[in-house]
């Protein structure tokens, strides 16, 4: 495996670094991280033991693969600062919503190797989900190498770039919706008298186990839902209220709004 550099050590970057190090795919010495925030760098170093620097250019010079893990609004600025150091052998990996492959090519050159990805924060606990797409300069071998990096902290799928907006809605941003759902279930349990810490555990385990059932059984979610709903029972009563309150319609509307925002950011 080659050396990897991270420009940025925010929540997503840190989640990815943690996943890679914990999986053992690379040693901390093979990873270099840059950030202008010295406190953030110190936190990353103390937790993972990786190389750190405040200079993005140093990361690009020393790394074969560069993961640009900064906010979308400063992506162009960061790439402009390092583009002269990016040769045709280095692989640039993006993780930002709204940053298309063509927009990155317009800054660093269409002859460069670029991979666009959309991971999510469960990477920090080795349960991430990442979509990966590439430009024409990436070989199949390189694509599989990058995929293996993202699989070191979860699952990864190679998709066409036209699906990225859907991925952002259904996966990239989805942890936020799930956390809100868990919090709401726990709040209700607290109303019923359960201690809050215990309520979070019951709700979170129920969500995690349910998700695992969808993946491992291959059954339609509706079929799995019906398995829980006994005639005249408590679950079907809860389902009735969720339908009455427009639960599914609200979720669909929210995810579509997320996808629309992603499309808008890509313009």
C-alpha positions as CSV (number, residue, x, y, z in Angstrom):
1,X,0.0,0.0,0.0
2,X,1.2,3.5,-0.8
3,X,1.5,6.5,1.4
4,X,-1.6,8.5,2.1
5,X,-2.0,12.2,2.9
6,X,-5.0,14.0,4.3
7,X,-5.5,17.7,3.8
8,X,-7.9,18.5,6.7
9,X,-8.6,16.6,9.9
10,X,-12.3,17.5,10.5
11,X,-15.0,15.0,11.5
12,X,-15.0,13.1,8.2
13,X,-11.2,13.1,7.8
14,X,-10.7,12.0,11.4
15,X,-13.2,9.2,10.9
16,X,-11.4,7.9,7.9
17,X,-8.0,8.1,9.5
18,X,-9.3,6.3,12.5
19,X,-10.8,3.6,10.3
20,X,-7.7,3.1,8.3
21,X,-5.4,2.9,11.3
22,X,-7.6,0.7,13.4
23,X,-8.0,-1.8,10.5
24,X,-4.2,-2.1,10.2
25,X,-4.3,-1.5,6.4
26,X,-1.6,1.1,6.8
27,X,0.7,2.0,9.7
28,X,0.5,5.5,11.2
29,X,3.8,6.3,9.7
30,X,2.3,5.9,6.2
31,X,-0.2,8.6,6.9
32,X,0.4,12.4,6.9
33,X,-2.2,14.9,7.9
34,X,-2.2,18.6,7.5
35,X,-4.5,21.2,9.2
36,X,-4.1,24.9,10.1
37,X,-5.8,24.1,13.4
38,X,-2.9,23.0,15.6
39,X,-5.3,21.7,18.3
40,X,-7.0,19.5,15.8
41,X,-3.6,18.1,14.6
42,X,-2.5,17.4,18.2
43,X,-5.7,15.5,18.7
44,X,-5.2,13.4,15.6
45,X,-1.6,12.7,16.6
46,X,-2.4,11.8,20.1
47,X,-5.2,9.4,19.1
48,X,-3.6,7.7,16.0
49,X,0.1,8.5,16.0
50,X,0.1,9.7,12.4
51,X,2.5,12.3,10.9
52,X,1.2,15.9,11.1
53,X,2.0,19.2,9.6
54,X,0.4,22.6,9.1
55,X,1.6,22.7,5.5
56,X,-0.8,21.2,2.8
57,X,2.0,21.3,0.3
58,X,4.1,19.0,2.5
59,X,1.3,16.4,2.4
60,X,1.1,16.5,-1.4
61,X,4.9,16.2,-1.8
62,X,5.2,13.2,0.6
63,X,2.0,11.2,-0.4
64,X,1.1,9.0,-3.3
65,X,-2.6,9.3,-2.5
66,X,-4.0,12.7,-1.3
67,X,-7.4,12.8,0.3
68,X,-8.8,16.3,0.3
69,X,-10.9,16.4,3.5
70,X,-11.8,20.1,3.8
71,X,-15.2,21.8,3.5
72,X,-16.6,22.3,0.0
73,X,-16.4,26.1,0.3
74,X,-12.6,26.1,0.5
75,X,-11.9,23.1,-1.9
76,X,-10.9,25.3,-4.8
77,X,-8.6,27.5,-2.7
78,X,-6.8,24.5,-1.3
79,X,-6.3,22.8,-4.7
80,X,-5.0,26.0,-6.2
81,X,-2.3,26.2,-3.5
82,X,-1.0,22.7,-4.2
83,X,-1.8,22.0,-7.9
84,X,1.8,22.6,-9.1
85,X,2.9,19.6,-6.9
86,X,0.3,17.2,-8.3
87,X,1.9,15.1,-11.1
88,X,0.2,12.4,-13.2
89,X,1.2,9.6,-10.8
90,X,-0.5,11.0,-7.7
91,X,-4.1,10.1,-7.0
92,X,-6.4,12.9,-5.7
93,X,-9.4,11.6,-3.7
94,X,-12.3,14.0,-3.0
95,X,-15.0,13.5,-0.4
96,X,-17.0,16.8,-0.7
97,X,-20.5,17.2,-1.8
98,X,-20.9,19.4,-4.8
99,X,-17.4,18.9,-6.1
100,X,-17.6,17.1,-9.4
101,X,-14.8,15.3,-11.2
102,X,-14.9,17.9,-14.0
103,X,-14.7,20.8,-11.5
104,X,-11.6,19.3,-9.9
105,X,-10.1,18.7,-13.4
106,X,-10.6,22.3,-14.3
107,X,-8.3,23.3,-11.4
108,X,-5.5,20.6,-11.4
109,X,-5.8,19.4,-15.0
110,X,-7.7,16.8,-17.0
111,X,-4.6,14.6,-17.2
112,X,-4.5,14.0,-13.4
113,X,-5.8,11.0,-11.6
114,X,-9.0,11.8,-9.7
115,X,-11.4,9.7,-7.7
116,X,-14.6,11.2,-6.3
117,X,-16.0,9.5,-3.2
118,X,-18.8,10.0,-0.7
119,X,-18.2,8.3,2.6
120,X,-20.1,8.8,5.9
121,X,-19.1,9.2,9.5
122,X,-19.8,5.7,10.7
123,X,-16.3,5.0,9.2
124,X,-15.1,5.9,12.7
125,X,-16.6,2.6,14.1
126,X,-15.7,0.6,10.9
127,X,-19.2,0.7,9.6
128,X,-18.9,3.4,6.9
129,X,-20.6,3.3,3.5
130,X,-18.8,4.9,0.6
131,X,-19.6,5.5,-3.0
132,X,-16.6,5.7,-5.4
133,X,-16.3,7.0,-9.0
134,X,-13.3,7.8,-11.1
135,X,-12.1,9.8,-14.0
136,X,-10.6,8.3,-17.2
137,X,-7.0,8.4,-15.9
138,X,-7.6,5.9,-13.1
139,X,-6.7,2.3,-13.9
140,X,-8.7,-0.7,-12.7
141,X,-5.9,-1.6,-10.3
142,X,-5.8,1.9,-8.8
143,X,-9.6,1.9,-8.4
144,X,-9.5,-1.4,-6.5
145,X,-6.7,-0.1,-4.3
146,X,-8.8,3.0,-3.4
147,X,-11.8,0.8,-2.8
148,X,-9.8,-1.4,-0.4
149,X,-8.9,1.7,1.6
150,X,-12.5,2.6,2.1
151,X,-13.4,-1.0,2.8
152,X,-10.9,-0.9,5.6
153,X,-13.5,1.0,7.6
154,X,-16.8,-0.3,6.2
155,X,-18.4,-1.1,2.8
156,X,-17.7,0.6,-0.5
157,X,-19.4,0.5,-3.9
158,X,-18.2,1.7,-7.3
159,X,-20.9,3.8,-8.9
160,X,-21.4,6.2,-11.9
161,X,-20.9,9.8,-10.9
162,X,-24.6,10.5,-11.9
163,X,-25.6,8.6,-8.8
164,X,-23.6,10.7,-6.3
165,X,-26.5,13.0,-5.4
166,X,-28.6,10.0,-4.5
167,X,-25.8,8.5,-2.5
168,X,-25.5,11.8,-0.5
169,X,-29.2,11.7,0.3
170,X,-29.4,8.0,1.2
171,X,-26.0,7.5,2.8
172,X,-23.6,10.5,3.1
173,X,-26.1,12.6,5.1
174,X,-28.2,9.7,6.4
175,X,-26.4,9.3,9.7
176,X,-27.9,12.6,10.8
177,X,-31.4,11.4,10.2
178,X,-30.8,8.1,12.0
179,X,-29.3,9.9,15.0
180,X,-32.4,12.1,15.2
181,X,-34.6,8.9,15.0
182,X,-32.7,7.3,17.8
183,X,-32.9,10.4,19.9
184,X,-36.7,10.6,19.3
185,X,-37.2,7.0,20.3
186,X,-35.1,7.5,23.4
187,X,-37.0,10.6,24.4
188,X,-40.2,8.6,24.3
189,X,-38.7,5.9,26.4
190,X,-37.6,8.6,28.9
191,X,-41.2,9.8,29.0
192,X,-42.1,6.2,29.9
193,X,-39.6,6.3,32.9
194,X,-36.5,4.7,31.4
195,X,-33.1,6.3,32.3
196,X,-31.7,8.3,29.4
197,X,-28.5,6.3,29.0
198,X,-30.4,3.1,28.9
199,X,-33.0,4.5,26.5
200,X,-30.2,5.5,24.0
201,X,-28.8,1.9,24.3
202,X,-32.1,0.2,23.6
203,X,-33.0,2.5,20.7
204,X,-29.5,2.4,19.1
205,X,-29.3,-1.4,19.4
206,X,-32.7,-1.8,17.8
207,X,-31.7,0.4,14.9
208,X,-28.4,-1.4,14.4
209,X,-30.0,-4.8,14.6
210,X,-32.8,-3.9,12.3
211,X,-30.3,-2.6,9.7
212,X,-28.3,-5.8,10.0
213,X,-31.4,-7.8,9.3
214,X,-32.1,-5.9,6.1
215,X,-28.5,-6.5,4.9
216,X,-28.1,-10.1,6.0
217,X,-31.6,-11.6,5.2
218,X,-32.0,-9.8,1.9
219,X,-35.7,-9.5,2.6
220,X,-37.7,-6.4,1.7
221,X,-37.9,-4.0,4.6
222,X,-41.7,-4.1,4.4
223,X,-41.7,-7.9,4.9
224,X,-39.4,-7.5,7.9
225,X,-41.8,-4.8,9.3
226,X,-44.7,-7.2,8.9
227,X,-42.9,-9.8,10.9
228,X,-42.9,-7.5,13.9
229,X,-46.6,-6.5,13.6
230,X,-48.8,-8.9,15.4
231,X,-52.6,-8.6,14.8
232,X,-54.1,-6.0,17.2
233,X,-50.7,-5.6,18.8
234,X,-48.5,-2.7,20.1
235,X,-46.3,-2.5,17.0
236,X,-49.1,-2.1,14.4
237,X,-50.6,0.6,16.6
238,X,-47.3,2.5,16.5
239,X,-47.0,1.9,12.7
240,X,-50.6,3.3,12.3
241,X,-49.6,6.5,14.1
242,X,-46.4,6.9,12.0
243,X,-48.4,6.6,8.8
244,X,-51.0,9.0,10.1
245,X,-48.3,11.5,10.9
246,X,-46.7,11.1,7.5
247,X,-43.5,9.4,8.6
248,X,-42.4,7.9,5.3
249,X,-43.5,10.9,3.3
250,X,-41.4,13.2,5.6
251,X,-38.4,11.0,5.2
252,X,-38.7,10.9,1.4
253,X,-39.2,14.6,1.2
254,X,-36.2,15.3,3.4
255,X,-33.9,13.0,1.4
256,X,-35.0,14.5,-1.9
257,X,-34.3,17.9,-0.4
258,X,-30.8,16.7,0.5
259,X,-30.3,15.4,-3.1
260,X,-31.6,18.7,-4.6
261,X,-29.1,20.7,-2.4
262,X,-26.3,18.4,-3.6
263,X,-27.3,19.1,-7.2
264,X,-27.4,22.8,-6.5
265,X,-23.9,22.8,-5.0
266,X,-22.6,21.0,-8.1
267,X,-23.6,23.9,-10.4
